[in-house]
Amino acid sequence: MNRGVLYIAFGDNFIEEMLFSAESVKKHCPDLHITVFADREIESDFVDDYEIIEVKHLRPKVDYVHLSPYKQTIFLDTDTIIDYDITEMFDILEKYDFAICHDLARKRDNICHQIPEYAKIPYTFSEVNPGVMVFSKTKPVDDFFSLWRKYFYKYFNRWPYEQPTFRVALWESDLQFYIMPVEYNIRSKQNRQKQKNNHSKFGPGHMTPRIYHMHADMRINQGKYDVKSLEQALKFCKENFMEY
């Protein structure tokens, strides 16, 4: 029980979705223990243990994630599918207490008007996505989760979703954390498009490219650089950057 995967699921549809995720974990990490906190009993070859919880709202993870039975936990949302051995995620805990990935939302104007603490945080401190995270059972982690619950319920009636208050708690905490690369939390094209569609709500600078990092002439290492102006270089960058 030193290491394992934790899910928090409720309702038939989310539990069915979770079982596909658990199956994918067992396919690539057959020895990794899996626990599910759910609102009913779970019978599955892909789940090692479960606990019954009381679900009061759509984000029960805020109430229960800190109760993980493991010393080191990979938490996964039900809508995750694993396609590689993820036990390597535990290795980051040799240096950090907590690791997570950036979310596509960075700092949203519409949330700034509702949560003052959120508005004070600089844009460069992006939102993160609590649907995939790995953490150790330590006091700093417990303190962080407690701070998150405090802010979540403080603003529950204004914004009953997790990420804005998670960002506030992460900013205000003393938690030693790391941002994992994007391959640990690959999002859908539809989700990326949603961010673009909400551009007016999120603010004109939201996810606007700041720095392009590429050669405008890929032959530069062969001794050829045929770029005549900044405008030409910028045009190349805008046409060749990777979607994020």
VOLUM-367915 format. One record per atom (N, C-alpha, C, CB): residue in three letters; atom name; x, y, z. Coordinates in steps of 0.05 Angstrom, whole numbers. Glycine has a CB too. Example, Ala and Ser with C-alpha at 12.3 -4.5 7.8 and 13.67 -1.06 7.14 Angstrom:
# VOLUM-367915
- ALA N 264 -114 156
- ALA CA 246 -90 156
- ALA C 264 -66 156
- ALA CB 226 -89 181
- SER N 257 -45 142
- SER CA 273 -21 143
- SER C 258 1 157
- SER CB 282 -12 114
//
This chain:
# VOLUM-367915
- MET N 17 -24 0
- MET CA 0 0 0
- MET C 17 25 0
- MET CB -19 0 24
- ASN N 43 23 -6
- ASN CA 60 47 -7
- ASN C 53 64 -31
- ASN CB 89 39 -8
- ARG N 45 51 -53
- ARG CA 40 65 -78
- ARG C 14 55 -91
- ARG CB 63 63 -98
- GLY N 0 73 -103
- GLY CA -25 64 -117
- GLY C -38 86 -132
- GLY CB -44 51 -98
- VAL N -59 78 -146
- VAL CA -76 97 -161
- VAL C -102 101 -147
- VAL CB -81 87 -190
- LEU N -111 125 -145
- LEU CA -137 132 -132
- LEU C -155 144 -152
- LEU CB -132 151 -108
- TYR N -180 134 -153
- TYR CA -202 147 -168
- TYR C -223 155 -148
- TYR CB -213 127 -190
- ILE N -238 176 -155
- ILE CA -262 184 -141
- ILE C -285 185 -161
- ILE CB -258 211 -125
- ALA N -304 168 -158
- ALA CA -325 165 -178
- ALA C -353 163 -166
- ALA CB -320 141 -197
- PHE N -373 172 -180
- PHE CA -400 169 -170
- PHE C -419 168 -194
- PHE CB -408 193 -152
- GLY N -442 154 -190
- GLY CA -461 152 -212
- GLY C -452 130 -232
- GLY CB -465 178 -226
- ASP N -472 117 -244
- ASP CA -466 94 -261
- ASP C -448 102 -285
- ASP CB -492 82 -272
- ASN N -453 124 -297
- ASN CA -437 132 -321
- ASN C -408 137 -314
- ASN CB -450 156 -334
- PHE N -403 153 -293
- PHE CA -376 159 -286
- PHE C -361 134 -276
- PHE CB -375 181 -265
- ILE N -375 117 -262
- ILE CA -363 92 -253
- ILE C -356 74 -276
- ILE CB -381 77 -233
- GLU N -374 72 -296
- GLU CA -367 56 -320
- GLU C -343 68 -335
- GLU CB -392 55 -339
- GLU N -342 94 -337
- GLU CA -319 108 -349
- GLU C -294 102 -334
- GLU CB -324 138 -351
- MET N -295 103 -307
- MET CA -272 98 -290
- MET C -261 70 -295
- MET CB -279 102 -261
- LEU N -279 50 -298
- LEU CA -270 22 -302
- LEU C -253 19 -327
- LEU CB -294 4 -302
- PHE N -259 34 -348
- PHE CA -242 33 -372
- PHE C -215 45 -366
- PHE CB -256 48 -395
- SER N -215 66 -350
- SER CA -189 78 -343
- SER C -173 58 -326
- SER CB -193 104 -327
- ALA N -186 46 -306
- ALA CA -172 26 -289
- ALA C -162 3 -305
- ALA CB -191 16 -267
- GLU N -177 -6 -325
- GLU CA -168 -28 -342
- GLU C -143 -20 -357
- GLU CB -190 -36 -362
- SER N -142 5 -366
- SER CA -118 15 -381
- SER C -94 16 -362
- SER CB -124 42 -394
- VAL N -98 24 -337
- VAL CA -76 24 -318
- VAL C -65 -5 -314
- VAL CB -85 35 -291
- LYS N -83 -24 -310
- LYS CA -74 -51 -305
- LYS C -61 -63 -329
- LYS CB -98 -68 -297
- LYS N -69 -54 -353
- LYS CA -56 -64 -378
- LYS C -27 -57 -379
- LYS CB -70 -53 -402
- HIS N -20 -33 -370
- HIS CA 7 -23 -372
- HIS C 23 -25 -345
- HIS CB 8 5 -382
- CYS N 8 -26 -323
- CYS CA 20 -28 -297
- CYS C 6 -49 -280
- CYS CB 19 1 -282
- PRO N 9 -75 -287
- PRO CA -8 -95 -275
- PRO C -5 -98 -245
- PRO CB -2 -122 -288
- ASP N 17 -90 -234
- ASP CA 22 -93 -205
- ASP C 14 -68 -189
- ASP CB 51 -99 -200
- LEU N 5 -48 -203
- LEU CA -2 -23 -189
- LEU C -30 -25 -176
- LEU CB -1 1 -208
- HIS N -31 -21 -150
- HIS CA -55 -23 -134
- HIS C -74 0 -141
- HIS CB -49 -24 -104
- ILE N -100 -6 -143
- ILE CA -120 14 -150
- ILE C -142 14 -128
- ILE CB -132 8 -178
- THR N -148 38 -118
- THR CA -170 42 -99
- THR C -189 62 -112
- THR CB -159 53 -72
- VAL N -215 57 -107
- VAL CA -236 75 -116
- VAL C -252 84 -93
- VAL CB -254 62 -138
- PHE N -256 110 -90
- PHE CA -275 121 -71
- PHE C -301 126 -88
- PHE CB -265 148 -58
- ALA N -323 113 -81
- ALA CA -347 115 -97
- ALA C -371 115 -79
- ALA CB -348 91 -116
- ASP N -394 121 -92
- ASP CA -419 123 -77
- ASP C -434 96 -77
- ASP CB -437 144 -89
- ARG N -421 75 -87
- ARG CA -433 48 -86
- ARG C -410 28 -87
- ARG CB -453 44 -108
- GLU N -417 3 -82
- GLU CA -397 -18 -84
- GLU C -386 -21 -112
- GLU CB -409 -45 -74
- ILE N -361 -29 -114
- ILE CA -348 -33 -140
- ILE C -339 -62 -142
- ILE CB -324 -13 -144
- GLU N -348 -76 -162
- GLU CA -339 -103 -167
- GLU C -326 -104 -195
- GLU CB -363 -124 -165
- SER N -300 -107 -195
- SER CA -285 -107 -220
- SER C -259 -121 -217
- SER CB -282 -78 -231
- ASP N -250 -134 -238
- ASP CA -223 -147 -237
- ASP C -201 -126 -238
- ASP CB -220 -166 -260
- PHE N -208 -101 -244
- PHE CA -188 -80 -248
- PHE C -186 -61 -223
- PHE CB -195 -63 -272
- VAL N -202 -66 -203
- VAL CA -202 -50 -179
- VAL C -195 -68 -155
- VAL CB -229 -36 -174
- ASP N -175 -60 -140
- ASP CA -166 -76 -117
- ASP C -181 -70 -92
- ASP CB -136 -71 -113
- ASP N -190 -46 -89
- ASP CA -204 -38 -64
- ASP C -222 -15 -69
- ASP CB -183 -32 -41
- TYR N -243 -11 -53
- TYR CA -260 12 -56
- TYR C -270 20 -28
- TYR CB -284 6 -74
- GLU N -278 45 -26
- GLU CA -290 56 -2
- GLU C -315 71 -10
- GLU CB -270 74 14
- ILE N -336 69 6
- ILE CA -361 83 1
- ILE C -358 111 12
- ILE CB -385 68 13
- ILE N -365 131 -5
- ILE CA -365 159 4
- ILE C -392 172 0
- ILE CB -343 174 -12
- GLU N -396 194 13
- GLU CA -420 210 9
- GLU C -414 232 -10
- GLU CB -431 221 36
- VAL N -428 233 -32
- VAL CA -423 254 -53
- VAL C -443 276 -50
- VAL CB -424 241 -81
- LYS N -433 300 -45
- LYS CA -450 323 -40
- LYS C -451 343 -63
- LYS CB -440 338 -15
- HIS N -433 340 -82
- HIS CA -432 359 -105
- HIS C -416 345 -127
- HIS CB -420 387 -97
- LEU N -412 360 -149
- LEU CA -399 348 -173
- LEU C -369 345 -171
- LEU CB -406 364 -197
- ARG N -357 356 -150
- ARG CA -328 355 -147
- ARG C -320 342 -120
- ARG CB -316 383 -149
- PRO N -328 317 -115
- PRO CA -322 304 -89
- PRO C -292 301 -84
- PRO CB -335 278 -88
- LYS N -275 303 -105
- LYS CA -247 300 -100
- LYS C -236 319 -80
- LYS CB -231 303 -126
- VAL N -248 344 -79
- VAL CA -238 363 -59
- VAL C -243 354 -31
- VAL CB -253 390 -64
- ASP N -263 337 -26
- ASP CA -269 327 1
- ASP C -253 302 8
- ASP CB -298 322 3
- TYR N -244 287 -12
- TYR CA -234 260 -6
- TYR C -206 254 -16
- TYR CB -252 240 -17
- VAL N -194 270 -34
- VAL CA -169 262 -45
- VAL C -147 260 -24
- VAL CB -160 282 -67
- HIS N -149 277 -3
- HIS CA -129 276 18
- HIS C -130 251 35
- HIS CB -132 301 36
- LEU N -151 235 32
- LEU CA -154 210 48
- LEU C -143 186 33
- LEU CB -183 206 54
- SER N -128 190 12
- SER CA -116 168 -2
- SER C -102 148 17
- SER CB -95 178 -23
- PRO N -106 122 12
- PRO CA -94 102 30
- PRO C -64 98 25
- PRO CB -108 76 27
- TYR N -53 111 5
- TYR CA -25 106 -2
- TYR C -6 127 8
- TYR CB -22 104 -33
- LYS N 19 119 12
- LYS CA 40 139 19
- LYS C 47 156 -6
- LYS CB 65 125 29
- GLN N 45 144 -29
- GLN CA 49 158 -54
- GLN C 26 151 -73
- GLN CB 77 151 -67
- THR N 13 172 -83
- THR CA -12 168 -98
- THR C -11 181 -126
- THR CB -36 180 -83
- ILE N -20 166 -145
- ILE CA -27 177 -171
- ILE C -57 180 -171
- ILE CB -17 159 -196
- PHE N -67 204 -173
- PHE CA -96 209 -174
- PHE C -103 213 -204
- PHE CB -104 233 -158
- LEU N -125 199 -212
- LEU CA -134 201 -240
- LEU C -164 207 -240
- LEU CB -128 175 -256
- ASP N -172 225 -257
- ASP CA -201 229 -262
- ASP C -211 205 -277
- ASP CB -206 255 -278
- THR N -238 202 -277
- THR CA -249 178 -291
- THR C -246 179 -321
- THR CB -279 177 -284
- ASP N -242 203 -332
- ASP CA -240 205 -361
- ASP C -212 204 -372
- ASP CB -253 231 -370
- THR N -195 188 -359
- THR CA -167 184 -368
- THR C -164 157 -380
- THR CB -148 189 -344
- ILE N -148 155 -400
- ILE CA -140 129 -412
- ILE C -110 128 -413
- ILE CB -152 125 -440
- ILE N -98 107 -401
- ILE CA -69 105 -399
- ILE C -59 88 -423
- ILE CB -61 92 -372
- ASP N -37 97 -435
- ASP CA -26 83 -458
- ASP C 3 78 -455
- ASP CB -32 100 -483
- TYR N 13 78 -430
- TYR CA 42 74 -425
- TYR C 45 68 -396
- TYR CB 60 99 -434
- ASP N 68 58 -388
- ASP CA 73 53 -360
- ASP C 76 80 -345
- ASP CB 99 36 -356
- ILE N 58 85 -326
- ILE CA 57 111 -312
- ILE C 71 109 -284
- ILE CB 29 120 -309
- THR N 82 86 -277
- THR CA 95 84 -251
- THR C 119 103 -249
- THR CB 104 56 -246
- GLU N 129 112 -272
- GLU CA 152 131 -272
- GLU C 143 158 -259
- GLU CB 161 136 -301
- MET N 117 163 -257
- MET CA 108 187 -244
- MET C 117 188 -215
- MET CB 78 190 -246
- PHE N 119 165 -203
- PHE CA 127 165 -175
- PHE C 156 175 -171
- PHE CB 125 137 -163
- ASP N 173 173 -191
- ASP CA 201 180 -189
- ASP C 204 210 -182
- ASP CB 216 174 -214
- ILE N 186 226 -191
- ILE CA 188 255 -186
- ILE C 185 261 -156
- ILE CB 167 271 -202
- LEU N 172 242 -141
- LEU CA 168 246 -113
- LEU C 194 242 -96
- LEU CB 147 227 -102
- GLU N 215 234 -109
- GLU CA 241 233 -96
- GLU C 251 261 -90
- GLU CB 262 217 -113
- LYS N 242 280 -105
- LYS CA 251 308 -101
- LYS C 228 327 -92
- LYS CB 263 319 -126
- TYR N 204 322 -103
- TYR CA 181 340 -98
- TYR C 159 324 -83
- TYR CB 171 352 -124
- ASP N 142 339 -69
- ASP CA 120 327 -55
- ASP C 96 323 -73
- ASP CB 112 344 -31
- PHE N 96 338 -96
- PHE CA 71 340 -111
- PHE C 78 347 -140
- PHE CB 52 361 -99
- ALA N 64 335 -159
- ALA CA 69 342 -187
- ALA C 42 341 -202
- ALA CB 89 323 -201
- ILE N 40 359 -222
- ILE CA 15 362 -236
- ILE C 21 375 -263
- ILE CB -6 380 -220
- CYS N 2 377 -282
- CYS CA 6 389 -308
- CYS C -9 415 -310
- CYS CB -2 370 -330
- HIS N 1 432 -328
- HIS CA -14 457 -334
- HIS C -41 450 -347
- HIS CB 2 475 -352
- ASP N -60 468 -342
- ASP CA -85 466 -356
- ASP C -85 485 -380
- ASP CB -109 473 -337
- LEU N -104 482 -399
- LEU CA -105 500 -421
- LEU C -115 528 -413
- LEU CB -124 489 -442
- ALA N -129 530 -391
- ALA CA -136 556 -380
- ALA C -113 566 -363
- ALA CB -162 554 -362
- ARG N -105 590 -367
- ARG CA -82 602 -353
- ARG C -92 621 -330
- ARG CB -64 619 -372
- LYS N -103 644 -338
- LYS CA -115 663 -319
- LYS C -139 675 -334
- LYS CB -94 685 -309
- ARG N -162 670 -324
- ARG CA -187 678 -338
- ARG C -199 704 -327
- ARG CB -207 655 -336
- ASP N -205 722 -345
- ASP CA -216 747 -337
- ASP C -243 743 -322
- ASP CB -220 765 -361
- ASN N -259 725 -332
- ASN CA -286 722 -320
- ASN C -284 711 -291
- ASN CB -303 703 -336
- ILE N -263 696 -285
- ILE CA -259 686 -258
- ILE C -247 708 -240
- ILE CB -240 661 -257
- CYS N -230 725 -252
- CYS CA -218 747 -237
- CYS C -239 765 -224
- CYS CB -200 764 -255
- HIS N -262 768 -237
- HIS CA -283 785 -227
- HIS C -298 771 -204
- HIS CB -303 792 -249
- GLN N -294 746 -200
- GLN CA -309 731 -180
- GLN C -292 722 -156
- GLN CB -322 706 -192
- ILE N -266 718 -161
- ILE CA -249 709 -139
- ILE C -225 728 -137
- ILE CB -239 679 -145
- PRO N -225 746 -118
- PRO CA -203 767 -116
- PRO C -176 754 -114
- PRO CB -209 785 -93
- GLU N -173 733 -98
- GLU CA -147 720 -94
- GLU C -136 709 -120
- GLU CB -149 697 -73
- TYR N -154 700 -137
- TYR CA -146 689 -163
- TYR C -136 712 -181
- TYR CB -170 675 -177
- ALA N -149 735 -179
- ALA CA -142 758 -196
- ALA C -114 769 -190
- ALA CB -162 780 -193
- LYS N -105 766 -165
- LYS CA -79 777 -157
- LYS C -55 761 -167
- LYS CB -78 779 -127
- ILE N -60 736 -175
- ILE CA -39 718 -184
- ILE C -31 725 -213
- ILE CB -47 688 -182
- PRO N -5 727 -219
- PRO CA 4 734 -246
- PRO C -4 713 -267
- PRO CB 34 738 -247
- TYR N -8 722 -291
- TYR CA -15 704 -313
- TYR C 5 681 -316
- TYR CB -17 720 -339
- THR N 30 687 -311
- THR CA 51 666 -315
- THR C 48 642 -296
- THR CB 78 679 -311
- PHE N 32 645 -275
- PHE CA 26 623 -258
- PHE C -1 610 -267
- PHE CB 24 632 -227
- SER N 1 592 -286
- SER CA -22 581 -300
- SER C -40 565 -281
- SER CB -13 564 -323
- GLU N -65 562 -289
- GLU CA -81 541 -276
- GLU C -68 514 -282
- GLU CB -111 542 -286
- VAL N -73 495 -264
- VAL CA -65 468 -268
- VAL C -89 450 -269
- VAL CB -45 458 -246
- ASN N -86 425 -278
- ASN CA -109 407 -281
- ASN C -108 385 -260
- ASN CB -109 395 -309
- PRO N -125 386 -240
- PRO CA -125 366 -218
- PRO C -136 339 -227
- PRO CB -141 377 -195
- GLY N -141 335 -252
- GLY CA -150 309 -261
- GLY C -128 288 -263
- GLY CB -162 311 -288
- VAL N -103 297 -263
- VAL CA -80 279 -262
- VAL C -59 292 -244
- VAL CB -68 274 -291
- MET N -53 279 -222
- MET CA -32 289 -204
- MET C -20 266 -189
- MET CB -45 309 -184
- VAL N 4 270 -179
- VAL CA 18 250 -163
- VAL C 29 265 -138
- VAL CB 41 237 -179
- PHE N 26 252 -115
- PHE CA 34 266 -90
- PHE C 41 246 -68
- PHE CB 11 284 -81
- SER N 56 256 -49
- SER CA 64 241 -26
- SER C 46 248 -3
- SER CB 93 245 -18
- LYS N 42 230 16
- LYS CA 26 236 40
- LYS C 45 250 60
- LYS CB 13 210 52
- THR N 46 276 59
- THR CA 63 292 76
- THR C 46 315 88
- THR CB 88 303 61
- LYS N 57 328 108
- LYS CA 42 350 120
- LYS C 39 374 100
- LYS CB 57 360 145
- PRO N 59 381 84
- PRO CA 55 403 65
- PRO C 33 396 45
- PRO CB 80 408 50
- VAL N 31 371 37
- VAL CA 9 363 18
- VAL C -18 365 32
- VAL CB 14 335 7
- ASP N -19 355 56
- ASP CA -44 356 71
- ASP C -53 385 76
- ASP CB -42 341 98
- ASP N -33 402 82
- ASP CA -40 430 87
- ASP C -50 443 61
- ASP CB -15 445 97
- PHE N -38 436 39
- PHE CA -47 446 13
- PHE C -75 438 7
- PHE CB -28 437 -9
- PHE N -81 412 10
- PHE CA -109 403 5
- PHE C -129 416 23
- PHE CB -110 372 7
- SER N -121 421 48
- SER CA -138 435 67
- SER C -144 464 58
- SER CB -126 435 95
- LEU N -123 477 49
- LEU CA -126 504 39
- LEU C -144 505 14
- LEU CB -98 517 32
- TRP N -141 485 -3
- TRP CA -158 483 -27
- TRP C -187 480 -19
- TRP CB -149 460 -44
- ARG N -193 463 1
- ARG CA -221 459 10
- ARG C -232 486 21
- ARG CB -223 438 31
- LYS N -215 500 35
- LYS CA -224 526 46
- LYS C -233 544 24
- LYS CB -201 539 63
- TYR N -217 548 3
- TYR CA -224 566 -18
- TYR C -246 555 -36
- TYR CB -199 572 -36
- PHE N -247 529 -40
- PHE CA -268 517 -56
- PHE C -295 523 -44
- PHE CB -264 486 -58
- TYR N -298 520 -18
- TYR CA -324 525 -5
- TYR C -329 555 -1
- TYR CB -326 510 22
- LYS N -308 570 1
- LYS CA -312 599 4
- LYS C -326 610 -21
- LYS CB -285 613 8
- TYR N -319 599 -44
- TYR CA -329 610 -69
- TYR C -347 590 -84
- TYR CB -307 618 -88
- PHE N -357 570 -69
- PHE CA -373 549 -81
- PHE C -398 560 -95
- PHE CB -381 528 -60
- ASN N -411 579 -83
- ASN CA -435 590 -95
- ASN C -430 607 -120
- ASN CB -450 606 -74
- ARG N -405 616 -122
- ARG CA -398 632 -146
- ARG C -387 615 -168
- ARG CB -378 654 -138
- TRP N -371 595 -160
- TRP CA -357 579 -180
- TRP C -352 551 -169
- TRP CB -329 592 -189
- PRO N -371 532 -173
- PRO CA -370 506 -160
- PRO C -352 486 -175
- PRO CB -397 495 -158
- TYR N -330 496 -187
- TYR CA -312 478 -201
- TYR C -284 482 -188
- TYR CB -311 484 -231
- GLU N -266 463 -194
- GLU CA -242 461 -177
- GLU C -218 478 -185
- GLU CB -234 433 -177
- GLN N -214 484 -211
- GLN CA -188 493 -219
- GLN C -181 522 -209
- GLN CB -187 493 -248
- PRO N -200 541 -210
- PRO CA -192 568 -200
- PRO C -183 568 -171
- PRO CB -215 587 -204
- THR N -198 555 -154
- THR CA -190 555 -125
- THR C -165 537 -121
- THR CB -213 545 -108
- PHE N -162 517 -137
- PHE CA -137 501 -136
- PHE C -113 518 -142
- PHE CB -139 477 -156
- ARG N -116 536 -162
- ARG CA -94 554 -169
- ARG C -88 573 -146
- ARG CB -102 571 -194
- VAL N -108 583 -133
- VAL CA -104 601 -110
- VAL C -89 587 -88
- VAL CB -131 612 -100
- ALA N -98 562 -81
- ALA CA -85 547 -60
- ALA C -57 541 -66
- ALA CB -101 522 -54
- LEU N -51 534 -91
- LEU CA -24 527 -99
- LEU C -6 551 -97
- LEU CB -23 516 -128
- TRP N -16 574 -105
- TRP CA -1 599 -103
- TRP C 6 607 -74
- TRP CB -16 622 -117
- GLU N -14 603 -57
- GLU CA -10 612 -29
- GLU C 4 592 -11
- GLU CB -37 619 -17
- SER N 6 567 -20
- SER CA 17 546 -4
- SER C 48 547 -5
- SER CB 7 519 -12
- ASP N 60 532 14
- ASP CA 89 528 14
- ASP C 97 501 1
- ASP CB 100 530 42
- LEU N 79 490 -14
- LEU CA 83 464 -26
- LEU C 106 464 -46
- LEU CB 57 454 -39
- GLN N 123 444 -44
- GLN CA 144 440 -64
- GLN C 133 423 -86
- GLN CB 170 428 -51
- PHE N 128 435 -109
- PHE CA 115 420 -130
- PHE C 129 423 -157
- PHE CB 86 429 -133
- TYR N 122 405 -176
- TYR CA 134 405 -202
- TYR C 113 404 -223
- TYR CB 155 382 -205
- ILE N 117 416 -246
- ILE CA 99 415 -269
- ILE C 108 393 -288
- ILE CB 96 442 -283
- MET N 92 373 -291
- MET CA 99 351 -309
- MET C 95 359 -338
- MET CB 83 326 -302
- PRO N 109 346 -357
- PRO CA 104 352 -385
- PRO C 77 344 -395
- PRO CB 126 340 -402
- VAL N 70 355 -418
- VAL CA 42 353 -428
- VAL C 34 324 -434
- VAL CB 39 369 -453
- GLU N 53 306 -439
- GLU CA 45 278 -446
- GLU C 32 264 -423
- GLU CB 69 263 -455
- TYR N 32 275 -399
- TYR CA 19 262 -376
- TYR C -10 272 -374
- TYR CB 34 268 -351
- ASN N -18 291 -391
- ASN CA -46 301 -389
- ASN C -54 311 -416
- ASN CB -48 323 -367
- ILE N -56 294 -435
- ILE CA -62 301 -463
- ILE C -92 307 -465
- ILE CB -54 279 -483
- ARG N -99 331 -474
- ARG CA -126 340 -476
- ARG C -137 337 -504
- ARG CB -129 369 -466
- SER N -163 338 -507
- SER CA -176 334 -533
- SER C -175 359 -550
- SER CB -205 324 -529
- LYS N -178 355 -576
- LYS CA -181 378 -594
- LYS C -205 395 -587
- LYS CB -183 368 -623
- GLN N -226 381 -578
- GLN CA -251 396 -571
- GLN C -246 414 -547
- GLN CB -273 376 -564
- ASN N -230 404 -527
- ASN CA -224 421 -504
- ASN C -207 445 -512
- ASN CB -209 404 -483
- ARG N -188 441 -530
- ARG CA -172 464 -539
- ARG C -189 484 -554
- ARG CB -149 454 -558
- GLN N -208 474 -570
- GLN CA -226 492 -585
- GLN C -244 508 -566
- GLN CB -243 476 -604
- LYS N -251 495 -544
- LYS CA -268 509 -524
- LYS C -253 533 -512
- LYS CB -276 490 -501
- GLN N -227 531 -508
- GLN CA -212 553 -498
- GLN C -212 576 -519
- GLN CB -183 545 -492
- LYS N -210 569 -544
- LYS CA -210 590 -565
- LYS C -238 603 -566
- LYS CB -203 578 -592
- ASN N -259 587 -563
- ASN CA -286 598 -565
- ASN C -292 617 -541
- ASN CB -306 575 -565
- ASN N -278 612 -519
- ASN CA -282 629 -495
- ASN C -263 652 -493
- ASN CB -280 612 -470
- HIS N -250 658 -515
- HIS CA -229 678 -515
- HIS C -239 705 -504
- HIS CB -218 683 -543
- SER N -263 713 -510
- SER CA -274 738 -501
- SER C -278 738 -471
- SER CB -300 744 -515
- LYS N -284 715 -459
- LYS CA -288 713 -430
- LYS C -261 711 -415
- LYS CB -306 689 -423
- PHE N -242 698 -428
- PHE CA -217 693 -415
- PHE C -198 717 -416
- PHE CB -203 669 -426
- GLY N -202 735 -436
- GLY CA -185 758 -438
- GLY C -168 757 -464
- GLY CB -166 761 -414
- PRO N -162 781 -475
- PRO CA -148 782 -501
- PRO C -121 770 -501
- PRO CB -146 811 -510
- GLY N -108 769 -478
- GLY CA -81 757 -477
- GLY C -80 728 -471
- GLY CB -64 772 -457
- HIS N -103 716 -467
- HIS CA -104 688 -458
- HIS C -93 669 -479
- HIS CB -132 680 -450
- MET N -72 655 -473
- MET CA -59 635 -491
- MET C -49 648 -516
- MET CB -78 613 -497
- THR N -45 674 -517
- THR CA -33 687 -540
- THR C -3 681 -539
- THR CB -38 718 -539
- PRO N 9 671 -560
- PRO CA 38 665 -560
- PRO C 55 689 -551
- PRO CB 46 655 -588
- ARG N 73 684 -533
- ARG CA 92 704 -524
- ARG C 119 702 -537
- ARG CB 95 702 -493
- ILE N 130 678 -538
- ILE CA 157 673 -549
- ILE C 156 650 -568
- ILE CB 177 668 -525
- TYR N 165 654 -592
- TYR CA 169 632 -611
- TYR C 198 623 -609
- TYR CB 162 641 -640
- HIS N 202 597 -608
- HIS CA 229 586 -605
- HIS C 234 566 -627
- HIS CB 233 573 -577
- MET N 244 577 -650
- MET CA 249 559 -673
- MET C 267 575 -693
- MET CB 223 549 -687
- HIS N 282 561 -709
- HIS CA 297 574 -731
- HIS C 278 581 -753
- HIS CB 320 556 -741
- ALA N 279 605 -763
- ALA CA 262 613 -785
- ALA C 272 603 -812
- ALA CB 259 643 -786
- ASP N 296 593 -812
- ASP CA 308 578 -834
- ASP C 321 554 -823
- ASP CB 328 596 -851
- MET N 309 530 -828
- MET CA 319 506 -816
- MET C 346 497 -827
- MET CB 298 484 -820
- ARG N 356 511 -847
- ARG CA 382 503 -858
- ARG C 405 517 -844
- ARG CB 383 510 -888
- ILE N 400 531 -822
- ILE CA 420 547 -809
- ILE C 444 530 -800
- ILE CB 409 561 -785
- ASN N 439 505 -792
- ASN CA 461 488 -783
- ASN C 478 477 -806
- ASN CB 451 465 -766
- GLN N 468 481 -830
- GLN CA 483 473 -853
- GLN C 496 497 -866
- GLN CB 465 459 -874
- GLY N 496 519 -852
- GLY CA 510 543 -862
- GLY C 493 561 -880
- GLY CB 534 535 -877
- LYS N 467 557 -880
- LYS CA 449 573 -897
- LYS C 428 587 -880
- LYS CB 436 555 -919
- TYR N 426 613 -882
- TYR CA 405 628 -868
- TYR C 395 650 -887
- TYR CB 416 640 -841
- ASP N 372 646 -898
- ASP CA 362 664 -919
- ASP C 336 678 -909
- ASP CB 356 648 -944
- VAL N 338 691 -886
- VAL CA 316 706 -875
- VAL C 324 736 -877
- VAL CB 310 698 -845
- LYS N 307 752 -890
- LYS CA 314 779 -896
- LYS C 302 800 -877
- LYS CB 305 785 -924
- SER N 282 792 -860
- SER CA 269 812 -843
- SER C 256 798 -819
- SER CB 248 828 -859
- LEU N 251 815 -798
- LEU CA 236 805 -775
- LEU C 208 796 -784
- LEU CB 233 827 -754
- GLU N 196 810 -802
- GLU CA 169 803 -811
- GLU C 169 775 -824
- GLU CB 158 823 -831
- GLN N 189 769 -839
- GLN CA 192 743 -852
- GLN C 195 721 -831
- GLN CB 215 742 -872
- ALA N 212 727 -811
- ALA CA 217 707 -790
- ALA C 192 702 -774
- ALA CB 239 717 -771
- LEU N 177 723 -767
- LEU CA 152 721 -752
- LEU C 131 706 -767
- LEU CB 142 748 -743
- LYS N 129 711 -793
- LYS CA 110 697 -810
- LYS C 116 667 -810
- LYS CB 111 708 -839
- PHE N 141 659 -812
- PHE CA 148 631 -811
- PHE C 140 619 -784
- PHE CB 179 628 -815
- CYS N 146 633 -762
- CYS CA 139 622 -735
- CYS C 109 618 -732
- CYS CB 149 641 -713
- LYS N 93 637 -741
- LYS CA 64 635 -738
- LYS C 53 612 -755
- LYS CB 51 661 -746
- GLU N 66 606 -777
- GLU CA 57 585 -795
- GLU C 66 557 -786
- GLU CB 66 590 -823
- ASN N 86 556 -768
- ASN CA 98 530 -761
- ASN C 98 523 -732
- ASN CB 126 530 -771
- PHE N 85 539 -715
- PHE CA 86 532 -687
- PHE C 67 509 -680
- PHE CB 78 557 -670
- MET N 74 494 -659
- MET CA 59 471 -651
- MET C 35 480 -633
- MET CB 77 451 -636
- GLU N 12 469 -639
- GLU CA -12 476 -623
- GLU C -8 466 -595
- GLU CB -38 464 -636
- TYR N -17 482 -575
- TYR CA -14 473 -547
- TYR C -39 479 -532
- TYR CB 10 488 -534
//
